[in-house]
Amino acid sequence: MPPKRKRTPKVKAKASPSPPPPPRPSAARSASSRPARAPLTTDTDRSKRQLRALAYIIIAAITSHTSVLSLSPVYGGTPSSLYHVQILSVLFVLAWFTQTLVLKSWKPPSYLLPIMAIYTPAVLRYSAQWSSKLGAVYGPIVTEAITLYPLFTLTILSAASVALENSTNVFLDSILGIAPLGFFFHHLQAVLPGYIGPLIGSTWFLTRCGLWHAIGALFTLANLLSPSRLPSRHLTSILISFLVPGLLYNSNQNTMCTLTPAINATLADYNHTLIARKESLTGYISVLDNTDINYRVLRCDHSLLGGEWQQPPKGYSWPADKDFREPVYAVFVIMEAVRLIDPPPKGDDNHNHKALAIGLGIGTSVDALIRHGIETDIVELDPVVYEYAQDYFFLSKNHTAYLEDATEFVARETEKRVARYDYVLHDVFTGGAVPAGLFTREFLMGLERMMADDGVIAINWAGDLNALESQMVVRTMQSVFKGCRSFREYAEKAEGQKEDEDFINMVTFCTTPRNPSTRLTFRAPRQEDLLNSLTRKQMLMPKHEVDLDTIFAKSTNQGEVTLLTKANTGLLKKWQRNGAVGHWGLIRTVVPGRVWEEY
């Protein structure tokens, strides 16, 4: 038998497992495989960015006003702002669209802004010495080109970059963003002076130098609102190392920031000495002595508010019993001629007359009225001017002072309907311009209602008789008062003026329409009127009368002249620009340019 085969046990084949389904891609992996998208922007994110951009815009507006304040002592308030707003408007638009449409994702180095702000006072200090060569028109532009414009441009670049970060439609958002922010910036430019002005000088951080340091601090805070834009620790250390020297220089050597012996060492070369200085709401106020011909003046920005001789001028001597100093400027003495009107108010020289002074200066005219026994009220906006008039020009104490805006004073007192002032002195000219509100028909009518029926007002006006602003102001005076007569300080116009220019100090005397007299006349001064003063002996009696009607009749601009009212004060401000530039040149012949530059 054949051998039996061994049966090989059948091994049941295991079913091979089916391949697992491909893993479903994770959310992270699928996201990386799709084209990158900008993260969704929530309303909260957008609001935060707008707030950060708004912070830069607010600081830009503060910087704009601080720059004008800083230039005013060297160039005067009006010349400093001639083209300021226009240039910044152009820079705003250019910087905004350059960042949003050209640079786009580039992040401006906003961390440089604090350093630029801190070093600005040093640059201003050294650039001031070129003011005489640059002039009142180009000087502010050139100075701001190396101080304000770079700082302002980087600020707007930073604002635009923050506002449009992660934008999905940069073009549309840049158009929609510039409109509200630009309007807000220009609104701040207009209103900030009214808020900052009354506070100037109240603390060091609210001085011209202190404001630049405050701006540096504000920029630092604005940068901290965007942590992603902060520099690295290493770069931060480098920035701080640059910041410290600027702070040390400003606090120890910069005469714009701190009073050092260096300022009088410089002024000594020009025969001047700084006696006192403060910053206040109307400007940089200082007392200066001329050590060559011995007179003292009160300075406000780039203007003089008055002066007195400390010693007799060369070739003169004073009476031994003289108990007060001689005035330097004759125009203030001419204003005292309100007492020479004949017949006097109430028909009696010995009557207990009362006077009101709108604007003080050093108090030359006001002090004379007080010395003549006239009860005098003073309305002066600037408390530092009032303080210095008492401390350094020895204003008599027996008076009543109202340290406030004259428009508010007159509005309040007019409501009382008490006509009580026999004499009014109106002298508010400074820096080549006047506060337009104090020459409006409404303001002058308020003064007229406060005057006695036969009261007299003396109004000091400084300007070019051929200019529209002079015609406008004089016509407004004549529309409110009666019998007006105008007298210039000197017979001839000042040297250095063009043939068609006649920039003068002029005092106009008027009375009320209620006065039965048709023409003002002056009596000759008596010995007691002169107060033992050589200047009053020569200048108290008005001499050089100006026939304004004849001058204005020759004007080719008569059709453009209108009365000044609250509604059109902007017109006077516009017309005064040329006058302010002309005044800047004239005042530089009175005090050397280097003295103006040292503040």
Buried (B, 14 or more C-beta within 10 A) or exposed (E): EEEEEEEEEEEEEEEEEEEEEEEEEEEEEEEEEEEEEEEEEEEEEBEBBBEBBBBBBBBBBBBBBBBBBBBBBBBBBBBBBBBBEEBBBEBBEEBBBBBBBEBEEEBBBBBBBBBBBBBBBBEBBEBBBBBBEBBBBBBBBBBBEEBBBBBBBBBBBBBBBBBBBEBEEBEEBBBEBBEEBBEBBBEBBEEBBEEBBBEBBEEBBBBBBBBBBBBBBBBBEBBEBBEEBEBEEEEEEEBEEEBEEBEEBBEEEBBBBBEEEEBBEBBEEBBBBBBBBBBBBBBBBBBBBBBEEBBBBBBBBBBBBBBBBBEBEEEEEBEEEBEBBBBBBBBBBBBBBBBBBEEBBBEEBEEEBBBBBBBBBBBBBBBBBBEBEBBBBBBBBBBBBBBBBBEBBBBBEEBEBBBEBBBEBBEEBBEEEEBBBBBBBBBBBBBBBBBBBBBBBBBBBBBBBBBBBBBBBBBBBBBBBBBBBBBBBBBBBBEBBBBBBBBBBEEEBBEEBEEEBBBBBBBBBBBBEBBEEEEBEBBEBEEEBBBBBBBBBEBBBBEBEBEBEEBBEEBEEEEEBEBBEEEBBEBBBEBBBBBBBBBBBBBBEBBBBBBBBBB
